[in-house]
């Protein structure tokens, strides 16, 4: 069957669509198409060589200097041929993953009954049952589902989570460091970042005498200069600055050869995980690993843990970015050297990636995770909802069902492929 995925978001989102795309490719006689932003087409060809691409101008960054009317005309001129091509293809299933005006308009090219996710029907924006359920649990961000798995479970039977990314292992190329993400408060300032780099070089024999590669866009050139200035002088000779110096192929080649990638929540983090390169991720501010952490086996997250997290990056911080403090604590170096939980700074969790029937989860190596028990119960509910295990007789599963289900979920037919099975099993609750 010919199937289309509409993924018009950015770098990291493209990589995080891997489980869904590979699930579609695993079907007998699969022909999988992907509609994406044209700036990511070269990367998609490297990551998904078996997928047929339909690039469009989704973000228009290259047109930003044009007047608004000229921007609209240029976007239409670039995109209309692609829209016509898509409309002429006979897709048995369309997966529309993003809630955006352009996504809905592209989805409107197809019959609503064949679209999963975000649907355009009779001039109205409609959201499928799975996405509606996710909107209800969105207030519980500490126990949320990783977006890789959320997108994958639009498919009735996605590939097992262990088959998505290779088990992470070092490749011999030393330490890679991503200087910043798109959201400023999610990234470590140069002083804290340099201290963490030095700690890793001092405490890990596999990194001690190897290169340190700084990664980022041209916009991070100033940050790279500050990090170099903060590093011990004897380490400066190990550093090579590739900020703004790689194309997609060069980034894949560089990241794919590392021993470890130190990074905030970034697209490069997801790329490393997809390539099977170990990740040490720093999560703070609006970044919470349950939602967007690295995917697969062999990764590690240093997650800030304060009462105000996760926050919204779009709103000012009223607490002086206190979630940053543990990363500047001198005890962190001692903890990385000894792995002794007594030295772990207050307000920090050290988490390992783990896999279960639903997808990826994060288990505390050190520190007390106050959400662990509730997240486990939530994942039991999701497993039962998705037909991946569990039983409705479990009290915690029933509690989440009563909290998250609405009458529409089991009384009103839904087009999504696995809903009939779910409705049949859910009726026993009522």
C-alpha positions in Angstrom: 0.0 0.0 0.0 1.2 3.5 -0.8 1.4 5.6 2.4 2.3 9.2 3.1 3.7 10.9 6.3 3.3 14.7 6.5 6.1 15.9 8.8 6.6 19.7 8.3 8.4 20.5 11.6 12.1 20.8 12.0 15.4 18.8 12.3 14.7 17.0 15.5 11.2 16.1 14.5 12.3 14.6 11.3 14.7 12.3 13.1 12.0 11.5 15.7 9.7 10.2 13.0 12.0 7.2 12.5 9.9 4.6 14.4 6.7 5.5 12.4 8.6 5.5 9.0 10.3 2.2 9.7 7.0 0.7 10.8 5.5 1.6 7.5 8.6 0.4 5.6 8.3 -3.0 7.4 4.9 -3.7 5.9 4.9 -6.1 2.9 5.0 -4.3 -0.4 5.4 -0.9 1.3 5.7 2.3 -0.7 6.3 5.1 1.8 6.3 8.8 1.0 7.3 11.8 3.1 6.2 15.4 2.8 8.8 17.6 4.6 10.4 21.0 4.6 12.8 21.4 1.7 15.7 22.4 4.0 15.7 18.9 5.4 15.5 16.9 2.2 19.2 16.2 2.0 19.2 14.9 5.6 16.1 12.8 4.9 17.8 11.1 1.9 20.6 10.1 4.3 18.4 8.8 7.1 15.6 7.3 5.0 16.9 6.2 1.6 13.9 3.9 0.9 11.4 6.7 1.4 10.1 8.8 -1.5 10.4 12.6 -0.6 8.1 15.5 -1.4 9.9 18.6 -0.2 7.9 21.8 0.2 8.7 25.3 1.5 7.2 25.0 5.0 9.0 27.6 7.0 10.0 30.2 4.4 13.1 31.3 6.3 14.9 32.0 2.9 12.0 34.3 2.1 12.0 36.3 5.3 13.4 39.5 3.7 10.5 39.7 1.2 7.3 41.6 1.8 4.5 39.4 3.2 2.6 39.4 -0.1 5.7 38.4 -2.1 6.5 35.7 0.5 3.0 34.2 0.0 3.3 34.3 -3.8 6.8 32.7 -3.6 5.5 29.9 -1.3 2.6 29.2 -3.5 4.8 29.1 -6.6 7.2 26.6 -4.9 4.5 24.4 -3.3 1.7 24.1 -5.8 3.5 21.7 -8.1 4.2 19.4 -5.1 0.6 19.7 -3.9 -0.7 18.7 -7.4 1.7 15.7 -7.4 0.5 14.5 -4.0 -3.2 15.0 -4.9 -2.7 12.8 -8.0 -1.2 9.9 -6.0 -3.5 7.2 -4.6 -2.5 7.0 -0.9 -4.2 4.3 1.1 -3.1 6.0 4.4 -1.9 9.5 5.3 -0.3 10.3 8.6 -0.5 14.0 9.4 1.8 14.6 12.4 1.8 18.4 13.1 -0.8 20.8 14.2 -0.2 23.7 11.8 -2.2 25.5 9.1 0.0 24.1 6.3 -0.3 20.6 7.7 -4.1 20.7 7.7 -4.1 22.1 4.1 -1.9 19.4 2.9 -4.1 16.8 4.7 -7.1 18.4 2.9 -5.8 17.0 -0.4 -7.0 13.6 0.7 -10.2 11.9 1.8 -10.6 12.4 5.5 -11.2 8.7 6.2 -7.7 7.9 5.1 -5.9 10.5 7.2 -4.6 9.7 10.7 -3.6 12.3 13.3 -4.7 15.8 12.3 -7.5 15.7 9.7 -9.1 18.4 7.5 -12.7 17.5 7.0 -15.5 19.6 5.4 -13.6 22.8 6.0 -12.9 22.0 9.7 -9.8 20.9 11.6 -10.3 17.6 13.4 -8.1 15.7 15.7 -8.0 11.9 15.8 -8.7 9.9 19.0 -5.0 9.2 19.8 -4.1 12.9 19.5 -7.2 13.9 21.6 -6.1 11.5 24.3 -2.6 13.0 24.3 -4.0 16.5 24.7 -5.7 15.3 27.9 -2.5 14.0 29.4 -0.5 17.0 28.2 -0.8 18.7 31.6 1.1 15.8 33.2 4.3 16.5 31.4 6.6 14.6 33.9 4.9 11.3 33.0 4.3 12.0 29.3 5.1 9.8 26.3 8.1 10.3 24.2 7.1 12.0 20.9 8.9 9.2 18.9 6.4 6.7 20.4 3.4 9.1 20.2 3.9 9.4 16.5 4.7 5.7 16.0 1.5 4.6 17.7 -0.6 6.3 15.0 0.3 3.0 13.4 -1.6 0.0 14.8 1.5 -2.2 15.3 4.8 -0.2 15.2 8.1 -2.0 15.2 9.5 -2.9 18.6 11.3 0.0 20.3 14.6 -2.0 20.4 14.5 -2.1 16.6 14.3 1.7 16.1 17.9 2.7 16.9 21.1 0.7 17.3 22.4 0.0 20.9 24.7 3.0 21.6 28.4 2.4 21.6 31.4 4.6 21.1 33.0 4.9 17.7 36.5 6.2 18.6 36.1 9.9 17.6 36.1 11.5 21.0 33.7 13.9 22.6 31.2 15.9 20.6 29.6 19.0 22.2 26.4 20.7 21.0 26.7 24.3 22.2 23.0 25.3 22.2 19.5 24.4 21.2 16.8 26.5 19.7 15.5 27.5 23.2 18.1 29.5 25.1 17.2 28.5 28.6 17.5 24.8 27.7 21.2 25.2 27.0 24.1 25.4 29.5 26.0 28.7 29.5 29.7 28.5 28.4 31.1 28.4 32.0 28.9 25.5 33.1 29.4 23.7 29.8 33.1 24.1 29.9 33.2 22.7 33.4 31.2 19.7 32.4 33.4 19.1 29.3 36.5 19.2 31.5 35.0 16.8 34.0 34.2 14.3 31.3 37.8 14.5 29.9 39.3 14.1 33.4 37.0 11.2 34.5 36.6 9.1 31.4 39.7 7.3 30.1 38.0 6.7 26.7 37.8 10.5 26.2 40.9 11.8 27.9 43.3 12.2 24.9 40.8 12.3 22.1 39.4 15.3 20.1 36.6 17.6 21.4 34.4 18.6 18.6 32.2 21.7 19.0 29.0 21.5 17.0 26.3 24.1 16.2 25.3 26.7 13.6 27.1 29.9 12.7 25.0 31.5 15.5 27.0 29.6 18.1 30.4 30.9 17.0 30.4 33.4 19.9 29.5 30.7 22.4 32.2 28.4 21.0 34.8 31.2 21.7 33.6 31.6 25.3 33.7 27.8 25.9 37.3 27.7 24.6 38.2 30.5 26.9 36.7 28.7 29.9 38.4 25.4 29.3 41.7 24.6 31.0 44.5 25.7 28.7 45.9 22.2 28.4 42.7 21.1 26.8 42.4 23.8 24.2 44.6 21.8 21.7 42.1 19.0 21.7 39.2 21.2 20.5 38.1 21.6 16.9 35.3 24.1 16.2 32.9 22.9 13.5 30.1 25.5 14.3 28.6 26.4 11.0 31.2 24.2 9.2 29.2 21.1 8.3 26.5 20.3 5.8 24.0 17.5 6.6 26.3 14.8 5.2 29.2 16.2 7.2 27.2 16.4 10.4 26.0 12.8 10.0 29.6 11.7 9.3 31.0 13.6 12.3 28.4 12.7 14.8 28.3 9.1 13.7 32.0 8.7 14.6 32.0 10.0 18.1 32.4 8.2 21.4 30.0 10.5 23.2 27.8 13.5 22.4 27.2 16.0 25.2 24.1 18.0 24.3 21.0 19.8 25.4 17.7 18.8 23.9 18.5 19.3 20.2 18.1 17.7 16.8 21.7 16.6 16.9 21.0 14.7 20.1 18.3 12.7 18.2 20.6 12.2 15.3 23.3 10.7 17.5 20.7 8.3 19.0 19.5 7.4 15.6 23.1 6.6 14.6 23.8 4.5 17.7 26.2 7.0 19.3 26.0 7.4 23.1 24.3 10.6 24.3 24.8 12.5 27.6 22.0 15.0 27.5 21.4 17.9 29.8 17.7 18.7 30.4 16.5 21.8 32.2 13.9 24.6 31.9 11.2 23.6 29.4 12.9 20.3 28.4 11.7 17.1 30.0 13.2 13.8 29.0 9.9 11.8 29.2 8.7 14.0 26.3 11.8 14.5 24.1 14.7 12.6 25.5 17.2 10.5 23.5 15.7 7.3 22.1 17.2 3.8 22.4 19.5 1.8 24.6 22.7 3.2 26.1 21.9 6.9 26.6 22.0 9.0 29.7 20.2 12.2 30.8 21.1 14.7 33.5 17.6 16.0 34.3 17.2 19.1 36.4 14.4 18.6 39.0 12.8 21.6 40.7 9.2 22.2 41.6 8.7 24.7 38.7 9.8 22.2 35.9 9.1 21.7 33.2 8.3 25.3 32.4 7.3 27.2 29.2 10.2 28.8 27.4 7.9 31.4 26.0 7.3 32.7 29.5 9.8 34.6 31.7 11.4 32.7 34.6 10.5 34.2 37.9 13.0 32.0 39.9 16.4 33.1 38.4 16.7 29.9 36.3 17.3 27.8 39.5 17.3 24.6 37.4 20.7 25.7 36.1 22.4 25.6 39.5 23.1 21.9 39.7 25.1 22.0 36.5 27.4 24.6 38.0 27.8 22.7 41.3 31.4 21.5 41.9 30.0 18.2 43.3 28.9 17.3 39.7 32.5 16.7 38.7 33.1 14.5 41.8 29.9 12.6 41.0 30.9 11.9 37.4 34.2 10.6 38.6 32.9 8.4 41.4 29.3 7.6 40.4 28.7 7.9 44.1 25.1 9.2 44.6 26.2 11.1 47.7 28.0 13.6 45.4 25.1 14.1 43.0 24.1 17.8 43.3 20.7 18.6 44.8 18.0 19.2 42.2 19.4 16.7 39.6 18.5 13.3 38.4 20.9 10.9 36.5 18.7 8.8 34.3 19.4 5.8 31.9 17.2 5.1 28.9 15.2 1.9 29.2 12.7 0.2 26.8 9.3 -1.4 27.5 6.3 -2.5 25.5 5.2 1.1 24.8 8.6 2.6 23.9 11.4 4.4 25.6 11.4 5.4 29.3 14.0 6.8 31.7 15.1 5.1 34.9 17.0 6.8 37.7 20.7 5.7 38.1 21.1 8.2 40.9 18.7 10.6 42.6 15.1 10.2 43.6 12.6 10.4 40.8 9.3 11.4 42.4 7.3 10.8 39.2 8.6 7.2 38.6 5.7 5.4 40.3 3.0 7.4 38.6 4.7 7.2 35.2 4.9 3.4 35.5 1.1 3.3 36.1 0.5 5.6 33.2 2.6 3.4 30.9 0.6 0.4 32.1 -2.5 2.2 31.0 -1.0 3.1 27.7 0.1 -0.4 27.1 -3.5 -1.6 27.7 -5.0 1.1 25.6 -2.7 0.3 22.7 -3.1 -3.4 22.9 0.5 -3.9 24.0 -0.2 -5.7 27.3 -1.7 -5.2 30.7 -5.3 -5.6 31.9 -8.3 -3.4 32.6 -8.6 -5.1 36.0 -5.5 -3.3 37.3 -6.7 -0.5 39.6 -4.2 2.0 38.3 -5.1 1.3 34.7 -8.8 1.8 35.5 -8.0 5.1 37.3 -6.2 6.5 34.3 -8.9 5.3 32.0 -11.6 7.0 34.0 -9.5 10.2 34.1 -8.5 10.3 30.4 -11.3 8.7 28.4 -14.4 10.6 27.3 -17.7 9.1 26.0 -16.7 10.0 22.5 -13.8 7.7 22.6 -15.9 4.5 22.8 -19.3 5.6 21.6 -18.4 7.5 18.4 -16.7 5.6 15.5 -13.2 6.9 14.8 -11.4 6.5 11.5 -8.1 5.5 13.1 -7.1 2.0 12.2 -6.8 0.4 15.7 -9.8 2.1 17.3 -12.4 -0.6 16.7 -10.2 -3.0 18.8 -9.9 -0.3 21.5 -13.6 0.5 21.7 -14.4 -3.2 22.1 -12.1 -3.6 25.1 -13.0 -0.2 26.6 -16.7 -1.0 26.9 -16.0 -3.3 29.8 -15.1 -0.2 31.8 -18.5 1.3 31.7 
